[in-house]
Amino acid sequence: MNRDKAHKTTFATKLGIIFATAGSAVGLGNIWHFPTTCGQNGGAAFVLIYLIITLLLGIPGMMGEFIIGRNGGKDAVSSYRKAGGKHAYGIIGAAGVLGGSLILGFYSVIAGWCVYYLGLALTDNVLGGQEHINNTFTNLMAPDNYLPCLFSIAFILLTQMIIVRGVRKGIEWASKIMVPTLIMLLILLIGASCSLPNAFDGILFLLHPDFSQVNEQVIFKALGEAFFSLSLGTACLCTYASYFQEDTNLLKSTIHITFIDMAVAIMAGLMIFPAAFSVNVKPDVGPSLVFMTMPNVFEQAFPHSIAYVVSVMFYLLLTIAALTSTISMHEIGTAVISQETPLSRSKAAWVVSAFCSLIGVLSAYSLSHEDFGLFGDSFFNNFDKLTANIMLPLGALCTMLIVGWVMPKEVVMKELTSNGLYPRRELIVKMFYILSRVVCPILIVCILMYKIGII
Ligand code: TRP
């Protein structure tokens, strides 16, 4: 009974599909990580490479997961089994669940910081001079402070509360409210940032390419960034695609979602760089950018009352962006457990939350205790590297190979044209096959070898 119900579930509207999937793609990757990496790697040249890679690898990668997911019509394990035609292919879906859960674990730590800062911003405790701002972050990271662990668990439970309401009343409903809010907040903050004196220098930094900065490391960084940002490689998009309607146009949806994801990453740059440049703060400070640099920028750039409103909006933006992404990571595991075992959806969600909380606590604790880690690095960084460097590229590689070489062409065509509803455009089909069979696998193998250190 539970299984039948679960696998017939779909998103109710086309807009809901776009918002939910774009909500998964748009996250801390775009708003926190992208501007940081961009700041450290030469600005516009990085943006350009990121855009090319997103178009070349991102679009076929996303299409691949959509094809497998909608054709499967069930959770990631079943969908990969059906796509490959053998039971063993289910392992790829299972690896996706593991990858998604590991990411949810360490991602929830940063998401927890965002909620903590939202609370501080609301009670007017973020601003108060450079020293206060630095102390706030240092205290949060102090070894005897357990708040990061608690906030990480709390964020996972918040995600679970939405997940257990189901695909339409939970994921779709929340995304329809949160994604437009996120874009509105972003536009308001860009307006505030670009209205500052010398803001144009920041815009130039983002839009003027300096190719002398480009080396192979920048290219590989952009590759990793693009995968993570599009939520590729963990069967996350495949799981969402199993909730798509029969007549959802997969190509069009892919293009919309990719475009929104790229636009939000660039908009986040337009929010951060002009403000930072206007008060002469270097935008290349690394991960503490949004927790130490930005409050300082707000404080210097605006009178207190406006700085208060801007900081509340900024941390609300980060929290919402994180939440629409954690929902999608949680759903991969919840869908598999509820559809492959007799457990109900809500019990399955508890299992996922328990596992991810454990990863979250390990990650949070390891950031404030230097001696607590693995291979000479924190658990947080280990989970980050394992997923971003190995699991995501490997997942995307398997997806491309299955769609390109294993799935019968009629099945791929059936999905690409939504059962003949949309015209079969020969050029698009040819390009899709060239990319998914040859170009993407070669590129992904290169990334993998680079990241493991072979090239
Ligand atoms: N794309 C999200 C971001 O940019 C993160 C994310 C959500 C993700 N679901 C994922 C990353 C699945 C990898 C796999 O923040």
Boltz pocket constraint, residues with backbone or C-beta under 6 A from the ligand:
constraints:
  - pocket:
      binder: B
      contacts: [[A, 23], [A, 24], [A, 25], [A, 26], [A, 27], [A, 28], [A, 29], [A, 30], [A, 100], [A, 103], [A, 227], [A, 228], [A, 229], [A, 230], [A, 231], [A, 232], [A, 233], [A, 234], [A, 236], [A, 321], [A, 325], [A, 326], [A, 328], [A, 329], [A, 392]]
      max_distance: 6.0
